Structure formats: C-alpha cells, structure tokens
C-alpha cells in the first residue's frame, strides 16, 4: 500500500504520497531497540498489514503491548475502511490472547491504557473472542 498511496481510496486523508519503506515487518520478528526486546505480532483487520509490538524490558521482564488501532479500552479498530474486516480483526485479537501476556498494559492509538484481561471481561466488541478464548 505504501508504494501506491495515491491509488488508495482513503477519503478524508491526504494528499498522500507513495514511498518505499526502509524495513518491511511482516509479524513474528524479534529484535532489540534501546535495550528493550521487541516481538512483532501480525494483526490485520483494522488494516491489512496491522502489527502489534510487544515490548519487554529484559531487566524486569515487564512487557507492554503497543496495539495501534487493533483494540481499545471498550472498543476495537474500525473495519469499514479499505482492507478492513471484522472477522479478520477478531482472529487477530484471538491470536494476541494466545501469545501475549494478558496482564501487560495495552497501549492503543486512541484511548487510555487497559489490559487484555480487562477487555476480555468488559469489551462489548469481544463477544466472539470470548467464545474462542479460554479464561
């Protein structure tokens, strides 16, 4: 999409200019930045190439999830934009529950912090996720 931004139908955003990314992450990469360990998780649904960054401090073992627009406190990312899919987003969120620490802070693009545990219990958009994830 980055290579062809002028051709994307993203009304309300722009003008957009295409460019070539320096690094293309696909999900499931591990690397270190500034002494922190980073694990990427492929999380499409809000957008076709969504990623979640699980960042862990190796000294303390504490992790945080930077989820962008995948999940919010009490909501989830929009899926009505080009390339969006609620079923795909739901699959991505289930995978996060299967692979990430549920008590780690979840930091999104538009709301206050939460945790996966809190959202599983309270988020009205996760009914389908609750049916697929064991508590």
C-alpha positions in Angstrom: 0.0 0.0 0.0 2.8 2.4 0.8 4.2 2.1 -2.8 0.8 3.1 -4.2 -0.7 5.5 -1.7 -2.0 7.8 -4.5 -4.2 4.9 -5.7 -5.7 4.1 -2.3 -9.3 5.0 -1.5 -8.8 6.7 1.8 -11.2 9.7 1.6 -10.6 12.2 4.2 -6.9 11.5 4.4 -4.3 13.1 2.2 -3.0 14.2 -0.1 -0.9 11.1 0.1 2.5 10.4 -1.5 3.8 6.9 -2.1 7.1 5.8 -0.7 9.3 2.8 -0.2 9.7 1.6 3.4 13.2 1.2 4.8 12.2 -2.0 6.5 9.1 -4.2 5.9 8.0 -6.0 9.0 5.6 -9.0 8.5 5.0 -10.0 12.1 6.8 -12.6 14.2 10.1 -10.6 14.1 12.3 -10.3 17.2 14.8 -7.5 17.7 16.2 -5.2 20.3 16.0 -1.4 20.4 17.5 0.8 23.2 18.0 -2.3 25.4 14.3 -3.4 25.1 13.2 -6.7 23.4 10.6 -6.3 20.7 8.3 -9.0 19.3 6.0 -8.2 16.4 2.6 -9.8 16.0 0.8 -9.7 12.7 -2.7 -8.3 13.4 -4.7 -7.4 10.3 -8.4 -6.5 10.4 -8.4 -2.7 11.0 -5.8 -2.5 8.2 -4.4 -5.3 6.0 -0.9 -5.1 7.4 -1.6 -4.3 11.1 1.1 -5.0 13.6 1.3 -5.2 17.4 4.6 -4.5 19.1 5.2 -6.5 22.4 8.0 -4.6 24.1 9.7 -6.2 27.1 12.3 -4.8 29.5 14.7 -7.8 29.9 15.9 -6.5 33.3 12.4 -6.6 34.9 10.6 -8.9 32.5 7.7 -6.4 32.3 6.0 -6.2 28.9 3.7 -3.7 27.2 1.6 -4.1 24.1 1.5 -1.3 21.6 -1.6 -2.2 19.6 -2.3 0.8 17.4 -5.9 0.6 16.3 -6.4 -3.2 16.9 -8.1 -2.9 20.2 -9.1 0.0 22.5 -10.4 0.3 26.0 -14.0 -0.7 25.5 -13.8 -0.9 21.7 -11.9 -2.1 18.6 -10.5 -0.5 15.5 -12.8 0.4 12.6 -13.1 -2.2 9.9 -15.1 -0.2 7.4 -12.1 1.3 5.8 -10.5 -0.3 2.6 -8.9 -3.6 3.6 -10.7 -3.8 6.9 -12.5 -6.9 8.1 -14.2 -7.5 11.4 -13.7 -11.3 11.1 -10.0 -10.9 10.4 -9.7 -8.4 13.3 -11.4 -10.9 15.6 -8.9 -13.6 14.5 -6.0 -11.2 15.2 -7.3 -10.4 18.7 -7.7 -14.1 19.5 -4.1 -14.7 18.5 -3.0 -11.9 20.8 -4.8 -13.7 23.7 -3.0 -16.9 22.8 0.5 -15.4 22.6 0.8 -12.2 24.7 0.7 -11.6 28.4 -2.9 -10.8 29.4 -1.9 -8.6 32.3 0.5 -6.4 30.4 -0.5 -2.8 29.7 -2.2 -2.4 26.3 -1.5 0.9 24.8 -3.6 1.9 21.8 -3.8 4.7 19.3 -6.9 6.4 20.7 -7.8 5.5 24.3 -6.3 5.1 27.8 -4.4 2.0 28.9 -6.1 -1.3 29.5 -5.1 -5.0 29.6 -6.2 -8.0 27.6 -7.7 -9.5 30.7 -9.8 -6.3 31.3 -11.0 -6.2 27.7 -11.9 -9.9 27.7 -14.2 -9.3 30.7 -15.7 -5.9 29.7 -15.3 -5.1 26.0 -18.7 -5.4 24.2 -17.0 -5.9 20.8 -15.2 -9.1 22.0 -18.2 -11.5 22.3 -16.8 -13.6 19.5 -13.3 -13.5 21.1 -14.7 -14.6 24.5 -16.3 -17.6 22.9 -13.0 -18.7 21.4 -10.5 -17.8 24.3 -10.2 -19.8 27.5 -10.2 -17.6 30.6 
